């Protein structure tokens, strides 16, 4: 089964939605944000990279 066929989260069995979210990261004291596409879980907030 590939990621396109997944309908529920493999961690919590929540619903997955295909979307792009803004993610924040800090590295060596520098903060930046980037757009992360993927299948995001509506329950636990985890994602599967597309």
C-alpha positions in Angstrom: 0.0 0.0 0.0 1.4 3.4 -0.9 0.8 6.7 0.8 -1.8 7.8 -1.7 -4.0 4.8 -0.7 -3.9 5.6 3.1 -7.2 7.0 4.4 -6.5 6.8 8.1 -3.5 7.6 10.3 -1.2 4.6 11.0 -0.5 6.0 14.5 -3.9 6.9 15.9 -6.4 5.8 13.2 -7.5 9.4 12.7 -8.5 10.9 9.3 -5.8 12.0 6.9 -6.2 15.1 4.8 -3.9 16.2 1.9 -2.7 19.7 2.6 0.3 22.1 2.9 1.0 23.5 6.4 3.5 26.1 7.6 6.1 24.4 9.9 8.5 26.2 12.2 12.0 25.0 13.0 14.9 26.4 15.1 18.5 25.5 14.2 21.5 26.9 16.0 19.4 29.7 17.4 17.9 30.7 14.0 14.2 30.3 13.5 12.6 29.8 10.1 9.4 28.5 8.6 8.7 26.4 5.5 5.7 24.9 3.7 5.4 21.1 4.3 3.1 19.2 2.0 1.8 15.9 3.1 -1.1 13.9 4.5 -1.8 15.4 7.9 -3.8 13.6 10.6 -6.8 15.6 11.9 -6.5 13.9 15.3 -2.8 13.7 16.4 -1.3 16.2 14.0 1.3 13.9 12.6 2.0 13.8 8.8 3.1 11.4 6.1 5.4 13.1 3.7 4.1 13.2 0.1 
